[in-house]
């Protein structure tokens, strides 16, 4: 039979197949594993410049994938940050501002898009602000608690000494593994969302992580009761250093757990076709601006978060992207990468152009924080490149920071960038208008918190 030259159509198909495979023949990803590590600040991660070996798994993912160096959270606490992550929308759009708010019925979440596309959808949550009562289970075939005690089984004190005394990594591994066994014969692509809680205070990693970074400490603080006397605001520097070391131990513990989840996927022959995205919802304060934990300010220690995309094929290797991006951009990006329909009302932008190395103009990034017990704006900020303006609603104050010269935000300046101030002014006015409308709407979108969830949130310091 004579040799025939392939037609242009066949040639295009062959090229497409070649582009979809790496040098080992690995197919381009069709599954998504989205991991949110609660309370993980970027500057305590190795690939973001941290000296301690807190994050070998994340460092490897960054070295083999795409790392966003300047990802910003739209707020500094769990509930609204995760709504933005999973909807691509700002707080001012989705209106989840306090611990009493539920996701509105018409809010479209990432899992719903995957479900409509025929994906298996599975969620694993491990902290009270991701409880189904807030609406996070929407679109998931199964939404699995990984708390040491099922929240629904808890009935007030002692409630297993509260959520912040919980260790959830073991149950995450167990239930993730059970799911992999159940789906072992499935041919459907999957979207798996994993919320990892243990980096969140209290700082009580098990050994060897508890003594990994400060084995010689002999002081009084053991990482417990952080919301109260376990972390006094006048703590000596040596004690604060120890609490940071325990926090770092939690990070390494969680990073190692993430490594085990990836190994499970690999053994199940699923990792080759899985896009892995790892992000945090917010960071953590260690007295940089006089406070501790989070949900108190919107300085960089609580809004600068890690964001890493990894796949064995279909993504660049070792790319670090310097452009400023937001958590609101994550959902639009993963949907475009996997060829799925876009979220209809997302505020965020797809970052695929940046991932591919193309130029892309990104709007300035906003963050905000609302008082949890009042219908008021606490803080709002806008950032463009290294210029940042923070507005304080409590005293109507405006401060500008040059993050290039002052990355710790220690030297506020009078506002000189009037263009940036105009953008933030418009955002503040939008927030105030939203709050006025919200007050008129009453409790229409408030979450009906069951007593057990209320108790856990009280013990975490979120509710009074």
C-alpha positions, 0 to 999 in steps of 0.5 A: 500500500503506498504511503499517504500524507496525512490530511490537514485535519489529521495533522491538526489532530495529531498536533493537538494530541501531542500538545496534550501530552508531556514527554512521558505521554501524560494526558492533559488534566480533566479532573480538579483537586482544589485544596484550601489551607486555612490560615496559611500566610504566604511568607511562611511558605518556602517557595515564597522565601521562608527559610524554615522547611515548612512546605516541601510539598508546596515547594515541589508543586511550585517548582513543577508548576505555576506559582502566583507570587502576589495573590491577595485574599478579598478579606481576612477570614474564612467564611467570606473568603471561601465564598469568593474562592468558590464563586469568583465574586467579591464580598460586595457582590455575594453579600456574605459578610458576617458569621451569621450570613448564608450564601444567597440561593441564586449564587452560583458556585464552582461545584454547580458548574462541574456537576452540570458538566457531568463531573463527580463532585466531592467536598471535604470540610474540616472547620465550622465556617465551611459547614453546610448550613452556610450553603457550601454543599451546593452542587456537591454529590457528597459534602463530607465533614472531616472534623474529629466529631461530626458537628451535628453530633455536638451539643454545647460544652465541652464540644470536644474542647472546641474546633480550635483544639481539633486535629483534622488531618487524619480524618481528611486522609481517611475520608479522602482514601475512602472516597478513592476506593468508592470511585475506583471503577468510575470513568467520570471526571471529578472535582474534589474540594479539600478544606484543610483546617489544622494550620488554623489556631490553636497551634497544636501539631503532633510530634515530631512537628510540635518540636520541629522548629523550636525544640529548646523552648522552656516557656509557658505557652503551648499553642493552646487557648490562642484566642485568650490567655494562650497568646497575650498581646504583651507576650515577650518576643521569645514566647511569640517566636515559639508560637510562630514555630508551633504555627510552622509545625502545623504548616509542615504537618498539613503540607505532609498530609497534602503530600499523602493525598497526592500520593493516594491519587497517584496510586489510584492512577488519577494524578496524571489527569488532575489539575491541582490548585492549592490556595489559602483563604487568609493568613495569620497575625503575630503582633505585626500590627499589634494583633493576633490570629485574623479577622482584625485587619487587612494588612499583608500578613492576613491577605497575602496568600499562596496560590499554586497551579500544578499538573503533569501536563498542560501547564508551564513548569517552574513559572513564577508570576509577579502580577497581582491577582485575587482569590476571585480569579481562581474559579474563572481560571480553573474553568477555562483551563478545563474547558468548562463554561464560565461563571455567569457573574464572576468579578474575577478574571481568568488568569490563563493568559498569565499562566501561558506567559502572555501579557494581561492587564489586571484590575487593581485588587480590593480587600475588605473587612466588615464588623461581625456584630454590626452593619458597618465597614471596618476596613477596605483597601486597594492595591495596584502593583506595590502601591496600597491604600487602606481605609479605616471605617472606624475613624474615617482614616486613609493611609498609603503604603509603598510595599516595595520599600515598606513590605511590612506596612510600618510606615504609612504615608499621606495618600498621594495617588489620587487615582488609586484613592478614587478607586477605593472611594468608589469601593467604599461608597459601594460598600456603604450602599450595600450595607444600607440596602442590607439593613433594609432587607433584614435577615433575609439571607442570614444562616439559621445556625444550629446550636452546635455550630453556634457553640463551636463558633463561639469557642473560636471567638467568632461569635459572642 
